Amino acid sequence: MDTALFEFCLRMGDNTLVLGHRVSEWCGHAPVLEEDIALANTALDLIGQTQFWLGLAGEVEGKGRDADTLAFRRDAWDFRSVLLVEQPNGDFGQTMMRQFLFDAWQSLMLDRLKDSSDVRVKAIAEKASKEVAYHLDRSRDTVVGLGDGTAESHSRMQAALDKLYPYVGELFGADEIDAEIAERGIAPLPADLRGAYDALIADIMAEATLTIPDSRWTHTGGRDGTRHSEHLGHMLTEMQWLQRAYPDARW
């Protein structure tokens, strides 16, 4: 088995799976109908991307596990999602700040993956990047609109940024898996994206009149599975219930 590629695909797929489920929790609860539909479509895009990433992970693993099995039959400690995407939705502003912080990273990563030496990774990136370009436009515009809006919306967006920014650094962490994947030309080292990411975030936060926290300290442990937040386990309990209760059910 190609362990490095398997782990890379899990990291990409688990991020979109967990965030997709989080965003889907807004269905029927968003502040206005237009946002309800937009959030549902974003969630569907993310879950669709998950199907590709976890499908490739299962193919690379070669043990007969498909995307559904990897999504619904693994426990929390087997997930490789970053802690940022596991965080609860909070209010609408927090949801959109979390989405923007992830979209900015994902757009940069997918852009680089379109030059991947692995044709399967390249194909996924080329398809997903079209969807993520829309996600980024929408989350960016919403963050700016709310940040530079009323006193109440500004306060909520600043609180969201203060709460979520300490999770950003994990997106750029690296280990031996990342080193091997980069050496093989499959994906860039995560740290290579940090400069462009910081520049993008700085520009948008300035436009939104929001202040980026000074601290560079970051929560870690999600992308290598050593430490997840308590929120992931609760989320998986809900997400995986049907497959756990009725294994291999068909309808």
C-alpha positions as CSV (number, residue, x, y, z in Angstrom):
1,M,0.0,0.0,0.0
2,D,1.1,3.5,-0.7
3,T,0.8,4.8,2.9
4,A,1.8,8.4,2.2
5,L,-0.7,8.9,-0.6
6,F,-3.4,7.1,1.5
7,E,-2.8,9.4,4.4
8,F,-2.8,12.5,2.1
9,C,-6.1,11.5,0.6
10,L,-7.6,10.9,4.1
11,R,-6.5,14.4,5.2
12,M,-8.1,16.0,2.2
13,G,-11.2,13.9,2.3
14,D,-11.7,14.1,6.0
15,N,-11.5,17.9,6.0
16,T,-14.2,18.2,3.4
17,L,-16.4,15.5,5.0
18,V,-16.3,17.0,8.5
19,L,-16.8,20.6,7.2
20,G,-19.5,19.4,4.8
21,H,-21.5,17.8,7.7
22,R,-21.0,20.9,9.8
23,V,-22.3,23.2,7.1
24,S,-25.3,20.8,6.4
25,E,-26.4,21.4,10.0
26,W,-27.7,24.8,8.9
27,C,-30.2,23.3,6.5
28,G,-33.6,24.6,7.6
29,H,-32.0,26.9,10.2
30,A,-30.2,29.6,8.3
31,P,-31.1,33.3,8.9
32,V,-32.7,33.7,5.5
33,L,-33.9,31.4,2.7
34,E,-31.1,32.4,0.3
35,E,-28.4,31.6,2.8
36,D,-30.2,28.3,3.7
37,I,-29.9,27.2,0.0
38,A,-26.4,28.5,-0.4
39,L,-25.1,26.7,2.7
40,A,-26.8,23.5,1.6
41,N,-25.2,23.7,-1.8
42,T,-21.8,24.3,-0.2
43,A,-22.2,21.3,2.0
44,L,-23.2,19.2,-1.1
45,D,-20.1,20.4,-2.9
46,L,-17.9,19.4,0.0
47,I,-19.4,16.0,0.4
48,G,-19.0,15.4,-3.4
49,Q,-15.3,16.3,-3.0
50,T,-15.1,13.8,-0.1
51,Q,-16.4,11.1,-2.4
52,F,-13.5,11.6,-4.7
53,W,-10.8,11.9,-2.0
54,L,-12.0,9.0,0.1
55,G,-12.7,6.9,-3.0
56,L,-9.1,7.4,-4.0
57,A,-7.9,6.6,-0.5
58,G,-9.8,3.3,-0.6
59,E,-8.3,2.5,-4.0
60,V,-4.8,3.2,-2.8
61,E,-5.3,1.2,0.4
62,G,-6.5,-1.9,-1.6
63,K,-8.4,-3.5,1.3
64,G,-11.9,-3.2,-0.2
65,R,-12.9,-0.1,1.7
66,D,-14.8,2.4,-0.4
67,A,-15.6,6.1,0.4
68,D,-18.8,5.2,2.3
69,T,-16.9,2.7,4.5
70,L,-14.1,5.1,5.2
71,A,-16.7,7.8,6.1
72,F,-19.0,5.8,8.3
73,R,-16.9,2.9,9.7
74,R,-14.0,4.8,11.2
75,D,-13.7,6.0,14.8
76,A,-12.7,9.6,15.7
77,W,-9.0,8.7,16.3
78,D,-8.8,7.4,12.7
79,F,-9.9,10.7,11.2
80,R,-7.3,13.1,9.8
81,S,-9.4,16.3,9.7
82,V,-7.9,19.5,11.0
83,L,-9.4,20.9,14.2
84,L,-10.7,24.0,12.5
85,V,-13.4,22.1,10.5
86,E,-14.5,20.2,13.6
87,Q,-15.5,23.4,15.5
88,P,-19.3,23.9,16.1
89,N,-21.2,26.3,13.8
90,G,-21.9,28.9,16.5
91,D,-23.7,31.8,15.0
92,F,-23.9,32.6,11.3
93,G,-20.9,34.9,11.5
94,Q,-18.7,32.2,13.1
95,T,-19.8,29.7,10.5
96,M,-18.9,32.0,7.6
97,M,-15.5,32.9,9.3
98,R,-14.7,29.2,9.6
99,Q,-15.7,28.7,6.0
100,F,-13.5,31.6,4.8
101,L,-10.5,30.5,6.7
102,F,-10.8,27.1,5.2
103,D,-11.7,28.2,1.7
104,A,-8.7,30.4,1.5
105,W,-6.4,27.5,2.3
106,Q,-8.3,25.0,0.1
107,S,-8.2,27.3,-2.9
108,L,-4.4,27.7,-2.7
109,M,-3.9,23.9,-2.1
110,L,-6.1,22.9,-5.0
111,D,-4.5,25.4,-7.3
112,R,-1.1,23.7,-6.6
113,L,-2.6,20.2,-6.9
114,K,-3.7,20.9,-10.5
115,D,0.0,20.4,-11.3
116,S,0.3,17.2,-9.3
117,S,2.4,14.3,-10.6
118,D,-0.4,11.9,-9.8
119,V,-3.0,12.1,-12.5
120,R,-5.8,11.1,-10.1
121,V,-5.0,13.8,-7.6
122,K,-4.7,16.3,-10.5
123,A,-8.2,15.4,-11.8
124,I,-9.8,15.8,-8.4
125,A,-8.2,19.2,-8.0
126,E,-9.3,20.4,-11.4
127,K,-12.9,19.6,-10.7
128,A,-13.0,20.7,-7.0
129,S,-11.2,24.0,-7.7
130,K,-14.2,25.3,-9.7
131,E,-16.5,24.8,-6.7
132,V,-14.0,26.2,-4.2
133,A,-13.6,29.3,-6.3
134,Y,-17.3,30.0,-5.7
135,H,-17.1,29.1,-2.0
136,L,-14.2,31.5,-1.5
137,D,-16.0,34.4,-3.3
138,R,-19.1,33.9,-1.2
139,S,-17.4,33.5,2.2
140,R,-15.0,36.4,1.5
141,D,-17.8,38.7,0.5
142,T,-19.9,37.7,3.6
143,V,-16.9,38.2,6.0
144,V,-16.3,41.7,4.5
145,G,-20.0,42.6,4.5
146,L,-20.5,41.6,8.1
147,G,-17.1,42.8,9.4
148,D,-17.6,46.2,7.9
149,G,-21.3,46.3,8.7
150,T,-23.1,47.2,11.8
151,A,-21.5,47.5,15.3
152,E,-23.2,44.2,16.2
153,S,-22.1,42.3,13.1
154,H,-18.6,43.7,13.4
155,S,-18.4,42.6,17.0
156,R,-19.6,39.1,16.2
157,M,-17.1,38.7,13.3
158,Q,-14.2,39.9,15.4
159,A,-15.2,37.4,18.1
160,A,-15.4,34.6,15.5
161,L,-11.9,35.5,14.2
162,D,-10.4,35.6,17.7
163,K,-11.9,32.2,18.4
164,L,-11.0,30.4,15.2
165,Y,-7.7,31.9,14.2
166,P,-5.7,29.8,16.7
167,Y,-6.8,26.8,14.6
168,V,-5.4,28.1,11.3
169,G,-1.7,27.2,11.9
170,E,-2.5,23.4,11.8
171,L,-3.3,23.8,8.1
172,F,0.4,24.4,7.5
173,G,1.9,21.7,9.7
174,A,4.1,19.1,8.2
175,D,5.4,15.6,9.0
176,E,7.1,12.8,7.1
177,I,4.0,12.1,5.1
178,D,4.0,15.7,3.8
179,A,7.7,15.5,3.1
180,E,7.3,12.3,1.0
181,I,4.3,13.6,-0.9
182,A,6.1,16.8,-1.7
183,E,9.3,15.0,-2.8
184,R,7.2,12.9,-5.2
185,G,5.6,16.0,-6.7
186,I,2.1,15.0,-5.6
187,A,1.4,18.0,-3.4
188,P,3.3,21.0,-2.1
189,L,4.6,21.2,1.4
190,P,1.8,22.9,3.5
191,A,4.3,25.5,4.7
192,D,4.8,26.6,1.1
193,L,1.3,28.0,1.1
194,R,1.6,30.1,4.2
195,G,2.9,33.2,2.7
196,A,0.1,33.5,0.0
197,Y,-2.4,32.6,2.7
198,D,-1.3,35.2,5.1
199,A,-1.3,37.8,2.4
200,L,-4.9,36.9,1.3
201,I,-6.2,36.9,4.9
202,A,-4.5,40.2,5.7
203,D,-6.1,41.9,2.7
204,I,-9.6,40.6,3.4
205,M,-9.5,41.3,7.1
206,A,-8.3,44.8,6.5
207,E,-11.3,45.3,4.1
208,A,-13.6,43.8,6.7
209,T,-12.1,46.1,9.4
210,L,-11.2,43.1,11.5
211,T,-7.9,42.6,13.5
212,I,-6.0,39.4,13.1
213,P,-4.8,38.1,16.5
214,D,-1.1,38.6,17.1
215,S,-0.5,35.2,18.6
216,R,1.0,32.5,16.3
217,W,0.2,29.7,18.8
218,T,-2.0,27.0,17.2
219,H,-4.0,24.0,18.2
220,T,-2.7,20.8,16.6
221,G,-3.3,17.1,16.5
222,G,-6.2,16.6,14.1
223,R,-4.4,16.0,10.8
224,D,-2.3,13.2,12.3
225,G,-5.1,11.8,14.5
226,T,-3.2,12.2,17.8
227,R,-5.7,14.7,19.3
228,H,-9.1,15.7,18.1
229,S,-11.5,18.1,19.7
230,E,-14.4,16.7,21.7
231,H,-16.8,18.0,19.1
232,L,-15.7,15.4,16.5
233,G,-16.9,12.4,18.5
234,H,-20.3,14.0,19.1
235,M,-20.6,14.8,15.4
236,L,-19.6,11.3,14.3
237,T,-22.2,9.8,16.7
238,E,-24.9,11.6,14.7
239,M,-23.4,11.2,11.3
240,Q,-22.5,7.5,11.5
241,W,-25.6,6.3,13.4
242,L,-27.4,4.6,10.6
243,Q,-24.4,2.7,9.2
244,R,-23.4,1.6,12.7
245,A,-26.9,0.4,13.6
246,Y,-27.6,-1.3,10.3
247,P,-24.3,-2.3,8.7
248,D,-24.4,-2.7,4.9
249,A,-28.1,-1.5,4.8
250,R,-29.4,-1.0,1.3
251,W,-32.5,0.9,0.1
